[in-house]
């Protein structure tokens, strides 16, 4: 169903729940069949979807494939390869007082899941949770982001042509439509976006005791240790930060380093920006645009928070902001007061590792923490002494491309996790079974 057939939220959920009750979504064949259909949609309509992503975010085709279309295909293939094994009942040891009994767990699908996606990776962040929900045998209501209207329209048009429309519905819309959806009783709500709306979602879910997964954001720090090769670090930081024009939930938000390392890193960052995007990033095919004027104005308002090392230029008509590095940024500068979510990389100077760990622990738990260091002891201390959704040494962003790793936040960066088998844990109930013969 799409918004062109204005079915009311209550009717959508009732229709899907009726399908779930028939048991049709439970067999492995239905689940793998839906995943194969989703796979076909992505391969047959890759160019249409890439065009929609370009219209919404100025995403280059290669980046659209790498971070959205092929990313989702990999998640589908990994799930198809392992689903049968993941769903196998798992035996549990039985204590002596239940001698003669057997015990095991099975995964029950939950029912009807709601997936609410944001605009920054509007395809991947809608479809990757759906892969888990369908693989777990659920019906799904998919709510794409209204701030990425071309992608929203494309999935609303394509998904019903490929998937079982009695089990999967797309509801397009903004706050009123999402609010109406959230009044319904779902069996799981999977929300990706900001913490303010995350709280609205959790409140709505509480009314029905519906479990939630909240994939939120925050400021993900990148610690750069003394003695690291500045050009090697800069190349990785620039690639991770300016991907999708910085509008990536796990992008390094800011750099924490000592003054000497900062002095060597700053020119290296400028060289790395030129190496990746040329002298005029506005003309680079692999550099995106800001989603809308509101975010453009918010971001340009942060450019004065430090000394411009590279970038700083912008153009409102095309929503272009150059890849920008700011040096000597004070911890209380405006750019440090909120998740940047755009192409601005501030460098905050701290005395040493102890100060960096203190800085991180004084703030909200981030979605990711990154560190560039040659020291095993520094890696150990960061692992043991900080808390974050994920931890990346030497390479930002890429941990989320490993399907066998759980992806999710902690504290202000969210709750719950998904990808691969962790999606099955999220979208199923692990049921305990005990069986003891009567005689
Ligand atoms: P957004 O504005 O597209 O909102 C996300 C969804 O919430 C949309 O579908 C929207 O319709 C819905 N929504 C908005 N206001 C609502 C309301 N009042 N009531 C009900 N629903 C509402 O996206 P956003 O929040 O700007 O996304 C950016 C944030 O998402 C950043 O903080 C980023 O870090 C985070 N994020 C996290 C992840 C992750 O996987 N953890 C991934 C991407 C983005």
Boltz pocket constraint, residues with backbone or C-beta under 6 A from the ligand:
constraints:
  - pocket:
      binder: B
      contacts: [[A, 116], [A, 117], [A, 118], [A, 119], [A, 120], [A, 121], [A, 125], [A, 143], [A, 144], [A, 145], [A, 146], [A, 147], [A, 173], [A, 174], [A, 175], [A, 178], [A, 179], [A, 192], [A, 193], [A, 194], [A, 195], [A, 197], [A, 200], [A, 214], [A, 215], [A, 216], [A, 217], [A, 218], [A, 248], [A, 249], [A, 250], [A, 339], [A, 341], [A, 367], [A, 409], [A, 413], [A, 414]]
      max_distance: 6.0
